[in-house]
Amino acid sequence: MLYMKVDFYETGKRIMDILGAVVGIILFSPILIGGAVWVKLVSKEGPVLADIVDRVGKNRKPFRLYKFRSMIPNAQEWLRNQPELYKKYQDNGYKLNPDPRWIKGAKLLRKSSIDEMPQFFNVLKGDMSIVGPRPYYFFEIEEQLQRYPNLREYVDKAVSIKPGITGLWQVSGRSKVGFEDRVKLDAAYAEKKSLIFDMILILKSPYVIISGKGAS
């Protein structure tokens, strides 16, 4: 009976993901096109999509996250060469606001979550889900576990499922929630496994996007 329940959940979630991604791509196609054009106009040197290191997928499988580039080319490498700024970046949950690496219009792209919209293609590929934990960086997990070794159990649960475009952390404050609380929220979501809960989180997401709550 347990196997049938888990199988039903996974099948239902995948169907919901495919339908949600297709609808999202069609519905937001003008914004997707506009976002790509804007990035290329204001920052000709780099690619349209962010050239970022792999993120942590289900069961720690690496994958490339699709995201409109809102920073200068080689932004992460530039930041690592700024020790004081990088320390602030780590202490602030791997966020800076304002961020000196942003391109023109980056704040709007990020606050409105336009930069995240290419992730519908990650969902179609099966790397991500519509609902799930925000994808972690590998270096982020390694560095934070050195600081908080007691969080390893929570991290293991959080990365046992597919990351998502929206989720419990994303509707609970995003950048205002530190790593410790974030990973506990993600672990709690991973344990819950409920399509109804997924629907509740999806319904909460438009308000978070419109209000810009916790965005940076």
Secondary structure, DSSP 8 states (H G I E B T S, - for coil): -HHHHHHHHHHHHHHHHHHHHHHHHHHTHHHHHHHHHHHHHH-TTS-SB-----EE-GGG-EE----B--B-TTHHHHHHT-HHHHHHHHHTTS--SS-TTB-TTHHHHHHTTGGGTTHHHHHHHTS-EEES----BHHHHHHHHHH-GGGHHHHHHHTTS--EEE-TTTTTTGGGS-HHHHHHHHHHHHHH--HHHHHHHHHHHHHHHHHTTT--
